[in-house]
Amino acid sequence: MSDETKPVFAIEKIYVKDLSLEVPHAPGIFLERDAPQVHVELKTQHTRMNDDLYDATLTVTVTAKVKEKVMFIVEAEQAGIFRIRHVAEGDMGAVLGIGCANILFPYVRETVSDAVTRGGFPTVILNPVNFEALYQQQQQQQTATDAGTTIH
């Protein structure tokens, strides 16, 4: 394989695309002593910027509730611009959905933790995520959806 056809994967830029923290029941919520129930949602997406540049985004939404009261909601969109060249089209989904997400996760983990702490709450540390398993699950769901919509 010549240098001109070798696969290229490079990080051009990592950045926070969007960040929000909501504390709808402040200041009273700070008097609650019960442990919150924490729910985490993850979403990945990507857009092609030009021939070999992609903008990949990992969105994390963390919702903490005490009983039925929302303690806080944090939504962080951590993004990166990646240069990807000479990768088979069939492999691009995995590169973007697994490779880029694995790179972005530590950054979004820190962003969420920092936002929660600055909001006056104890630190939230997101557990590691198996993006390969999530990607495979997403592919299986897409295959099932496609098979279910076939017109005979």
N, C-alpha and C positions, 0 to 999 in steps of 0.2 A: 504494500500500500504506500503510495507516494505521499509526501507531505501535503500535496494539494488536495488529496481525497481523504485524509485522516479525519475522523470525527473531531469536532471542536465543541467544547463546552466551557464557557467562561462567564464569570460574574462581572457585569459592567457596573451595576449599581444596586444597592439594597436601601430601601426607604420605607417610611410609614406613609401609606397612601391616605388613610383615614383613621381617626381615633376618637371615640366618644366614651364618656362616663356619665351615667345617669344615677342619681341618688334621689329617687322621687319622694321618699319619706323622711328626708333630713329635716331637722336635726333629731327628731324623735327616734329614728331607727338606731341611732348610736346608743340608746339606752337598753336595747334588746340584749338579753344575755344568752338566749338559746343559740345553739350552733346552726348556721345556715345550711340549707340544701343548695348545692352548687350544681348547675347544669352547664355543660360545655357543648357548643356546636362548632363544627369545622366545615369550611367550604374552600375549594380551590377553583381557580379560573385562570385563564390565560388568553392573551391576544397577541397576534403577530403584528409587530411594528413595521418590519420590512423583511427582506429576504432571509436574514439570519439573526434578527433581534426579536426577542419575545418578552412581553411584560407578563410575569406570573404573579398572582396574588393569592395569599393565604388569609382567609378571613376567619377570625375566632370571635365567638360571642359567648360571654360568660354571664350567666344570670344567677344571682344568689338571692334566696328567699328565706325569711324566717316566718314559719307558719304560712300564711298566704300573702304576706307583705313582701314586696320586692325590696331587698336591701340595696342592691346595686345591679346595674347592667353595664358591662364593658364590651364594646365592639372595637376590634382592631383589625385593620387591613394592612398587613405587612406585604410589601411587594419587592420585586427585583426585576431588573432588566438583565436578560441572559443572552449571550451570543451562542447560538447553536447552529452548527454547520455540518454538512455531510453525515447526517443521521437519517436513516430510512424513515419514510413517512409513517410507516406502521409502528415505529418505535417512539415517535414524537410524543404521543399521549403519555407514555410511561415516563419519559424524560421530564416532561413538564409536570405531570401529576405526582410523581414520586420523587425524582431527583431535585427539582426546584423546591417542592414542599419541604423536603428534608433540610434543605439549606435555609429556608425562611423560618422554620419552626423555632429554633432557638432565639431568633430576634423577636418574633411575636410573643413568645413566652416571657421574655424580659419586658416587652412593652406592656403586656397585660399586668404583670406583677407590679410594675412601676405605677401604672395608672390606679390600680386598686389601693396601693399603699398611699399614694398622694391624695386619694379620696378619703383617707382616714380609717381604712379597714386593714385587718391583718393581711399579710402577704398571701397571694394565691399563686401557687406553683403548679403549672399545667403538667400533667403526667406525659411521659413520652408517647408518641403516636406512631403506629405502624402504617405508614402511608402506602406501602406496597399492598397490604391486606385491604385497606380502604379502596385503593384503585381497582383491585381485582373484584371486590364486591360491587363497585360502581359499574364495572364492565359487565358483570353477570346480570345486574339489574337492567342495564341497557339492552343486552341481548334478549332477555326475557320480554322486555317492553317491545322491542322490534319484532320478536316472534309473535307476540300477542296482537299486533296491529297489521299482520299480513292479510291482504285481501285475496280471497280465493275466487 
